[in-house]
Structures are given as structure tokens and as C-alpha cells.
Amino acid sequence: MKILDWYILKRYLFTFIIMLALFIPIGITVNLAEKIDKILENEVPFGAVAQYYLDFTIYFANLLFPLFLFLSVIWFTSKLANNTEVIAFLSSGVSFWRFLRPYFIGATIVAAFALILGMFLAPEASKGFNEFTFQYFKKNKKDKQTQNIFRQINDNDYIYVSSFNTRNKTGSNFTLEHFEGNKLIYKIEANSIRYREEDSLYRLINYSKRIIGENEDTIIRQRRKDTIFEFDLEDLTPVVYFAETLSYRELSDFIEKEESRGASNIGRYKVVKYKKWSLPVSVFILTIIAVAVSSIKRRGGMGINLAVGIGIAMVYVFFDKIFGVMAEQSDFPPEVAVWLPNVVFGILAVYLLYNAKS
């Protein structure tokens, strides 16, 4: 690798790391200032708080990954342009495409990191982050996704719980209704349901089963009943953040199972799945846009480049969020919602790059 490659690659990676190191502590400080009263009020152990902010760091970095990368590339490339280093490189006989090579190498390294982060690290961090949030920050609030969970688990069975706690795997006011065609065959009710992981079964308290007969119903009651159901624990899990807590393989299997059941509203799961691939691709697109915008020395200096860059980044985030919500809340195709911003900004990247090198 040439000296030019090492010089730009080191600046690329170093500036990106510095950007993360600057913004993540700011995010932690703002979050801590907002949550400190609840942490003290609930007497949260120090170890739990430390683990929460470790999960928060990974969660926060994964959430704003493209923005950090985009700003870091604009920042150091603008400095190169203002110091006339870009002009010196190109004047020495280096083509613009050759000048871009270390940027693509850096983007490949960052994209590989983003892929590992999204596939494995972020799901585990998201689980810890959200469970801590729901346990200590939202325990007195009625969140619509943790209340009144109604799911169709196969062609014949429907389940309902009024609330579900992911930490102790316990649900309240459980109901299971079994149909054959349009006819109700039996109905199971219990005051609570808890998954016993050590036995791989469910424990029902105040169990009641009503079997619908031709002339009269049969009712079976038990104070406590341990049993096995055909549904899995995740069928009782609140959908608000469940998709974020699964690795890519687990998420793919879950989506396949939900589709085989004919379940609706799985767009939110597909959005999370496809973003695990679209985010690494966006690294290359945003790198090209950032270089094209900031490699030209402007009258206003770095300030103009940063302003233009931040404007483009905000539009990208806006498009990404809008289409993501559309896919989650409607029949808008999740594939289109996730990849359309990359396609649009990919075209923009080609246009800007053409004008920058010409």
C-alpha cells in the first residue's frame, strides 16, 4: 500500500473513532442527566447502571452509525482540501479514482464492523438496554406494546395476555381460544402464566378450561397447572423492541415462522432484518457523497462543507425513518422502504462524484 493510501486511511479511521469517542460520552451525559432522578429513586445497583450504559453505547453507536461516519469523512477531507493537499495529490498525477481507493478501503473496514455490530453485538445490547428501560424507567407506565398482547399462533389458536414481563417471563390474564373453522371448541383461562425455563413448560395459576359441548359446556378448574403449549415464549413478547434483540439467523427464523402462521404486521421485523444489510452498504454511499462534497476547496472553508454535509445527512435520516415507519405501520413493502434511501442517495453519490472529478 502506498504512502498516500496509508495517510488517508489512517485519517479516515482515526477521525471516525474520534467522532464516536466525542459524541457517545455526550449522549451518555445527556441520558444520565435525564434519568438520574429515576435511577436514584429506584436505587438501581451500580453494576446494573454500568451495564445499561455499556449497552446504551453500543445501541447509540449502531443507531447513529451513518451520521458519525458521514461527518467524520467530511471533516478530515475538508481539512485536506483547505490545506490544498487534495490539489497536491491530484497535481502529482494521481487520478481522482486512485485518490478514492483508500476511502473505499476504509469504508470496507467500517462496513465489516457495521455488519458484525448489527448482526451480533447490537441485538444483545438492545435487549439489555430495553429491558433496563422498561424495568426502571417505564415500570409505572402503560405502554401499548406491553399491554393487551393478542396473537394468532396458528390456524386454530389465538392467545391473549393483558401484560407481559420479559424479565421474569410472566404474563397476566392469559387466554387461549381454540377454533375449528368458525366454531369455538375450547377456551383456557388463567390469572397468570409463567414460563419455567428449567422445565421448558408453562405454569398457569387459577387455571380454567371450558370445553364447548352440544348441549352444555364442561369446565375444568385447577389451582395450578404445568403444561406445554404449541406457542413459543416470543409469542408473548412485546413487539415494540423484540426484533432488535434477535441475531440475524434468529430474526430470519422468526419471520419465516410468523409468515407460515399467516401473521400480519411483520413489516417491523423485516425492516430490522433488511437494515442489517443496508447499513453496511450505506457506508460506501455516504463515504462517496462526503468525499464529493468536501474534496473541493470552497470560499467559506470547512463551515460550508459541514453545513452541506449535515443537511444531506439529515435528509438521509429523514428518508430512512419515514419509509421505515411506513413499512411498519402499513402494507408498504419493507424491502423498498429499507433500500430506497440507499438507491436515491446512491444516484446522488454518482452525480456528485461525476461533478467533483470533472
Secondary structure, 3 states (H helix, E strand, C coil): CCHHHHHHHHHHHHHHHHHHHHHHHHHHHHHHHHHHHHHHHCCCCHHHHHHHHHHHHHHHHHHCHHHHHHHHHHHHHHHHHHCCHHHHHHHCCCCHHHHHHHHHHHHHHHHHHHHHHHHHHHHHHHHHHHHHHHHHHCCCCCCCCCEEEEEECCCCEEEEEEEEECCCCEEEEEEEEEEECCEEEEEEEEEEEEEECCCCEEEEEEEEEEECCCCCCEEEEEEEEEECCCCCHHHHCCCCCHHHHCCHHHHHHHHHHHHHCCCCCCHHHHHHHHHHHHHHHHHHHHHHHHHHHHCCCCCCCHHHHHHHHHHHHHHHHHHHHHHHHHHHHCCCCHHHHHHHHHHHHHHHHHHHHHHHHC
